[in-house]
Amino acid sequence: MRQHGKAVRVIRIVILTVLIAAAAAGTGATLAYLTDSDRADNPFTVGETEIEIRETFSPDGDVPEPGEGIPKVVRIVNTGELTCLIRVRLLFEDDTLEKVVEPFVTGHGWEARADGFYYYIYPVRPGGSTVPLIEEVRIRSVFENGGDVGSNDLKKISSGIIVYSEVIGYRGDPALPCTAAELEALWGEF
């Protein structure tokens, strides 16, 4: 019986040792899980993103002829405190104007997207500006949908184009152009 009691004690000690080891391992893993940390840098810069549309056009008062270009320079200036990205939409005051104007020819660095915006792929530093988005508005040689355009419609071509712009702050390298993937990630789906 003595040996039986001794064997039971040894078994109890072994079981108790196994339980203590399991508890210690479980406690260590739990503590490691609960005290584990990870660092994510998500810095932000406080400041204003402001832009100004600068347009230069000097209509001479004459009715433009088909095929003729009317000087109209449109550029965007960063008047804010942060480097930014800019996109612009050119809208027509009315449908008649859209019929008589040829598609816009944009300056270097501007990309037209399916959403109707022109994206400037270069970040613009505070005080800087884009290259001109457009430098002229050209009248179609043949008007779409017939010749239902009057001379008054042609006179208001330069002033009948509305320039709508948007801006977002940019933290990337201002010396490098943005790729299409970066623009999509920053602005959202095109």
Secondary structure, DSSP 4 states (H G I P E B T S, - for coil): -HHHHHHHHHHHHHHHHHHHHHHHHHHHHHHHHHH---------------EEEEEEE---SSPPPTT-EEEEEEEEEE-SSS-EEEEEEEEESSHHHHHHBPPPPPPTTEEE-TTSPEEEEEEE-TT-BPPPSEEEEEBPSS-TTSS---HHHHHTTTTTEEEEEEEEE--S-TTSPPPHHHHHHHH---
